[in-house]
């Protein structure tokens, strides 16, 4: 199964599997070759092919609209695929992104008036750290904003409607940010937010919500149980007994060949939002998909294996399996 993730036709998956599942050093010649090939072929190359030399995708007027095809969403995916600011095009797009989304006080993730929303701030910080901007003071300011705007009881509120499991983006920003740069206030904020998720076993919040039980990529700002397992296992909470339901669900979804399926792409919604989209079809976002729905997914499989490894449920190997 790992040999499938290591196929040269998708260098992002090969690079991520070598480094994050098998633990190969980035200085290894095969790892370096895979990383060099990321912008040349496969998913990342396809996304980059639609980039304007000025740094944007789709339209220059808005980096956020149309969802989920414009600059903001494309960069979130490219950060996951292993590209960094060493790529000139990525560097120019990131600088444009940060310039166009200023947060009052000097951070990133704000709207035209500098007002932040935790989804945008969290997503941008996570991606920009992955791109190699971890030392940029704008990200530090954004993380401090996440600390200040967190609910005192743990987690964040979406649009002022109370804490919910969709507030994972704030935690994901801290996951990406190096631990040795966390302040005591950051640590307390992360601990309280992690407890908020653990207390709900990653799935209990009012009535059951079917999209949370399906696995997606890209995740954008949506939540599902694989997202929860990724974030909590990255924070060292993967062995908490309150995650038993989520780990069991993950294993039940695994195919006999060891792979997982891409079950849906966003917007995968139910209830009032689904009804709103039906009434306003022109406002329904265009899905951004790397792989076909209903088929074995390299990205879902990699993310599931990475979460299991972080939780001590997967042993790495010293070499590449045949």
C-alpha positions as CSV (number, residue, x, y, z in Angstrom):
1,X,0.0,0.0,0.0
2,X,2.9,2.4,0.7
3,X,4.3,1.7,-2.7
4,X,1.1,3.2,-4.1
5,X,1.7,6.4,-2.2
6,X,5.3,6.4,-3.4
7,X,4.5,6.4,-7.1
8,X,6.6,8.9,-8.9
9,X,3.6,10.2,-10.9
10,X,2.5,12.1,-7.8
11,X,5.7,13.6,-6.3
12,X,3.8,15.4,-3.5
13,X,2.6,12.1,-2.1
14,X,5.9,10.5,-2.6
15,X,7.7,13.4,-0.8
16,X,5.2,13.4,2.1
17,X,5.3,9.7,2.5
18,X,9.1,9.5,2.5
19,X,9.4,12.3,5.1
20,X,6.3,12.1,7.3
21,X,5.5,8.4,7.2
22,X,8.9,6.7,6.7
23,X,11.0,9.4,8.4
24,X,13.5,9.9,5.6
25,X,15.7,13.0,6.1
26,X,15.0,15.9,3.7
27,X,18.7,15.7,2.7
28,X,18.3,12.3,1.1
29,X,18.8,12.4,-2.7
30,X,15.4,10.6,-3.4
31,X,13.6,13.0,-1.1
32,X,15.2,16.0,-2.7
33,X,14.3,14.7,-6.2
34,X,10.7,14.2,-5.2
35,X,10.5,17.7,-3.8
36,X,12.0,19.2,-7.0
37,X,9.4,17.4,-9.0
38,X,6.4,18.7,-7.0
39,X,5.9,21.8,-9.2
40,X,6.7,19.9,-12.4
41,X,4.1,17.1,-12.4
42,X,1.0,16.0,-10.6
43,X,-1.5,17.9,-8.5
44,X,0.7,20.9,-7.6
45,X,1.8,21.4,-11.2
46,X,-1.8,21.4,-12.4
47,X,-2.8,24.0,-9.8
48,X,0.3,26.1,-10.6
49,X,-0.6,26.0,-14.4
50,X,-3.6,28.2,-13.7
51,X,-1.7,30.9,-11.7
52,X,-1.3,34.3,-13.2
53,X,2.3,35.7,-13.2
54,X,1.1,38.5,-10.9
55,X,0.4,35.8,-8.2
56,X,-3.4,35.2,-8.3
57,X,-5.8,32.5,-9.6
58,X,-9.2,33.1,-11.3
59,X,-9.6,36.8,-10.8
60,X,-7.3,39.6,-9.5
61,X,-10.0,41.6,-7.8
62,X,-10.7,39.0,-5.1
63,X,-8.3,36.4,-3.7
64,X,-11.2,34.8,-1.7
65,X,-13.9,34.6,-4.4
66,X,-15.0,32.5,-6.2
67,X,-15.0,29.7,-3.7
68,X,-13.2,27.3,-3.9
69,X,-11.2,28.1,-7.0
70,X,-9.5,31.4,-6.2
71,X,-6.1,32.2,-4.7
72,X,-6.9,31.7,-1.0
73,X,-8.1,28.1,-1.5
74,X,-5.4,27.2,-4.0
75,X,-2.7,28.3,-1.7
76,X,-4.1,26.3,1.2
77,X,-3.9,23.1,-0.9
78,X,-0.4,23.9,-2.3
79,X,0.9,24.3,1.3
80,X,-0.3,20.8,2.0
81,X,1.4,19.4,-1.1
82,X,4.9,20.3,0.1
83,X,5.7,23.5,-1.8
84,X,7.6,26.2,0.0
85,X,8.6,29.9,-0.5
86,X,11.7,28.7,-2.2
87,X,9.5,28.4,-5.3
88,X,9.4,31.9,-6.7
89,X,5.8,31.7,-7.8
90,X,4.7,30.6,-4.3
91,X,6.7,33.4,-2.7
92,X,5.1,36.0,-4.9
93,X,1.6,34.6,-4.3
94,X,2.1,34.4,-0.5
95,X,3.3,38.0,-0.4
96,X,0.2,39.1,-2.3
97,X,-2.0,37.0,-0.1
98,X,-0.6,38.5,3.1
99,X,-0.7,42.0,1.7
100,X,-4.4,41.6,0.7
101,X,-5.5,40.0,4.0
102,X,-4.1,42.4,6.7
103,X,-5.1,41.9,10.3
104,X,-5.3,45.0,12.5
105,X,-2.2,45.0,14.6
106,X,0.1,43.7,11.9
107,X,-1.1,40.1,11.4
108,X,-2.7,38.3,8.5
109,X,-6.2,36.9,8.0
110,X,-8.2,40.1,8.2
111,X,-10.8,41.5,5.8
112,X,-10.6,44.8,4.0
113,X,-11.1,46.6,7.3
114,X,-8.5,44.5,9.1
115,X,-11.1,42.5,11.1
116,X,-10.2,38.9,11.5
117,X,-12.2,35.7,11.5
118,X,-10.7,32.7,13.2
119,X,-11.3,30.4,10.1
120,X,-9.3,32.7,7.8
121,X,-6.6,33.5,10.4
122,X,-6.1,29.9,11.4
123,X,-6.0,28.6,7.8
124,X,-3.6,31.3,6.6
125,X,-1.2,30.9,9.6
126,X,-1.1,27.1,9.1
127,X,-0.4,27.3,5.4
128,X,2.1,30.1,5.7
129,X,4.1,28.2,8.3
130,X,4.1,25.2,5.9
131,X,5.3,27.4,3.2
132,X,8.3,28.5,5.4
133,X,7.1,31.8,6.9
134,X,7.2,30.6,10.5
135,X,9.6,33.3,11.6
136,X,7.5,36.1,10.0
137,X,6.3,38.5,12.8
138,X,2.9,38.8,11.1
139,X,2.2,35.1,11.9
140,X,3.1,35.6,15.6
141,X,0.7,38.6,15.7
142,X,-2.0,36.4,14.2
143,X,-1.4,33.6,16.7
144,X,-1.7,36.1,19.5
145,X,-5.0,37.3,18.1
146,X,-6.2,33.7,18.2
147,X,-5.2,33.5,21.8
148,X,-7.1,36.7,22.6
149,X,-10.2,35.7,20.7
150,X,-10.5,32.2,22.0
151,X,-13.4,31.3,24.3
152,X,-12.3,31.1,27.9
153,X,-13.7,27.6,28.1
154,X,-11.8,26.4,25.1
155,X,-12.2,26.6,21.3
156,X,-13.5,29.4,19.2
157,X,-17.0,30.6,18.1
158,X,-18.0,30.7,14.4
159,X,-19.8,33.9,13.6
160,X,-20.7,34.4,17.3
161,X,-22.9,31.3,17.4
162,X,-21.1,29.6,20.2
163,X,-18.3,27.1,20.3
164,X,-18.5,24.2,17.9
165,X,-16.3,21.5,16.4
166,X,-15.9,23.6,13.3
167,X,-13.4,25.7,15.2
168,X,-10.5,23.4,14.4
169,X,-8.6,25.9,12.2
170,X,-7.3,27.8,15.3
171,X,-5.8,24.6,16.7
172,X,-4.3,23.7,13.3
173,X,-2.4,26.9,13.2
174,X,-0.7,26.1,16.5
175,X,-0.1,22.5,15.3
176,X,2.0,24.0,12.4
177,X,3.8,26.6,14.5
178,X,7.0,25.3,16.2
179,X,6.4,24.4,19.9
180,X,9.6,26.1,21.1
181,X,8.0,29.4,20.0
182,X,4.7,29.0,21.9
183,X,4.1,31.3,24.8
184,X,2.5,30.1,28.1
185,X,-0.7,31.8,26.9
186,X,-0.6,29.8,23.6
187,X,-0.1,26.6,25.5
188,X,-3.1,27.3,27.7
189,X,-5.2,28.2,24.7
190,X,-4.3,25.0,22.9
191,X,-4.9,22.8,26.0
192,X,-8.3,24.3,26.6
193,X,-9.3,23.9,22.9
194,X,-8.0,20.3,22.8
195,X,-10.1,19.5,25.8
196,X,-13.2,21.0,24.2
197,X,-12.8,18.5,21.3
198,X,-11.9,15.6,23.5
199,X,-14.9,16.2,25.8
200,X,-17.0,15.7,22.7
201,X,-15.1,12.7,21.5
202,X,-14.7,14.5,18.1
203,X,-18.3,13.9,17.2
204,X,-20.8,14.8,19.9
205,X,-22.3,18.3,19.4
206,X,-26.1,18.3,19.5
207,X,-27.5,16.0,16.8
208,X,-25.4,13.8,14.6
209,X,-24.2,15.7,11.5
210,X,-23.6,13.3,8.6
211,X,-20.9,15.3,6.8
212,X,-18.7,14.9,9.9
213,X,-18.6,11.2,9.3
214,X,-17.4,11.4,5.7
215,X,-13.8,12.1,4.8
216,X,-13.0,15.0,2.5
217,X,-10.1,16.8,0.8
218,X,-9.6,19.7,0.5
219,X,-11.2,20.5,3.8
220,X,-11.3,24.3,3.4
221,X,-12.9,25.4,6.7
222,X,-15.1,22.4,7.2
223,X,-14.7,19.7,9.9
224,X,-14.9,15.9,9.8
225,X,-13.6,13.2,12.2
226,X,-10.4,12.7,10.2
227,X,-9.7,16.4,10.6
228,X,-10.2,16.0,14.4
229,X,-7.9,13.0,14.6
230,X,-5.2,14.8,12.6
231,X,-5.2,17.8,14.8
232,X,-5.5,16.0,18.2
233,X,-2.8,13.4,17.3
234,X,-0.4,16.1,16.1
235,X,-0.9,17.7,19.6
236,X,0.1,14.5,21.3
237,X,-3.4,13.6,22.3
238,X,-3.9,10.7,20.0
239,X,-3.9,8.1,22.7
240,X,-6.6,9.7,24.8
241,X,-9.4,7.1,25.4
242,X,-12.0,9.7,24.4
243,X,-10.9,9.2,20.8
244,X,-11.9,5.6,20.8
245,X,-15.1,6.3,18.7
246,X,-13.1,8.2,16.1
247,X,-10.3,5.7,15.8
248,X,-12.9,2.9,15.4
249,X,-14.7,4.8,12.7
250,X,-11.4,5.3,10.9
251,X,-10.5,1.6,11.0
252,X,-14.0,0.6,9.8
253,X,-13.6,2.8,6.8
254,X,-10.3,1.2,5.8
255,X,-10.5,-1.0,2.7
256,X,-9.0,-4.6,2.8
257,X,-6.1,-3.3,0.6
258,X,-5.2,-0.8,3.4
259,X,-6.5,2.3,1.5
260,X,-9.2,4.9,2.3
261,X,-11.7,6.4,0.0
262,X,-12.4,10.1,-0.8
263,X,-16.1,10.1,0.3
264,X,-17.1,13.6,-0.6
265,X,-15.9,17.0,-1.7
266,X,-17.0,20.3,-0.2
267,X,-19.5,21.9,-0.1
268,X,-20.8,18.7,1.5
269,X,-23.5,20.2,3.8
270,X,-26.9,19.4,5.2
271,X,-29.7,21.2,6.9
272,X,-30.3,24.9,6.6
273,X,-27.1,25.5,4.5
274,X,-28.1,22.9,2.0
275,X,-31.5,24.5,1.7
276,X,-29.9,27.9,1.3
277,X,-27.7,26.6,-1.6
278,X,-30.8,25.2,-3.3
279,X,-32.5,28.5,-3.1
280,X,-29.3,30.4,-4.3
281,X,-27.6,28.0,-6.8
282,X,-25.4,30.7,-8.2
283,X,-23.8,31.1,-4.8
284,X,-22.9,27.5,-4.4
285,X,-19.1,27.1,-4.4
286,X,-17.4,25.2,-7.2
287,X,-15.7,22.1,-5.7
288,X,-11.9,21.9,-5.8
289,X,-11.0,18.2,-6.0
290,X,-7.7,16.5,-6.6
291,X,-9.1,13.0,-6.9
292,X,-12.4,11.4,-7.9
293,X,-15.1,10.9,-5.2
294,X,-15.9,7.4,-4.3
295,X,-12.4,6.0,-5.2
296,X,-9.4,5.1,-3.2
297,X,-7.6,8.4,-2.3
298,X,-3.9,8.9,-1.8
299,X,-4.5,12.1,0.2
300,X,-7.1,10.5,2.5
301,X,-4.9,7.4,2.9
302,X,-1.8,9.5,3.7
303,X,-3.6,11.7,6.2
304,X,-5.2,8.6,7.9
305,X,-1.8,6.9,8.2
306,X,-0.1,10.0,9.4
307,X,-2.6,10.5,12.2
308,X,-2.2,6.8,13.2
309,X,1.5,7.2,13.2
310,X,1.4,10.3,15.4
311,X,-0.8,8.4,17.8
312,X,1.5,5.4,18.0
313,X,-0.8,3.2,15.9
314,X,1.5,2.9,12.9
315,X,5.2,1.8,13.0
316,X,7.4,3.4,10.4
317,X,9.9,1.4,8.4
318,X,13.6,1.9,7.7
319,X,13.2,1.7,4.0
320,X,10.7,2.0,1.1
321,X,8.5,-1.0,0.8
322,X,8.4,-2.7,-2.6
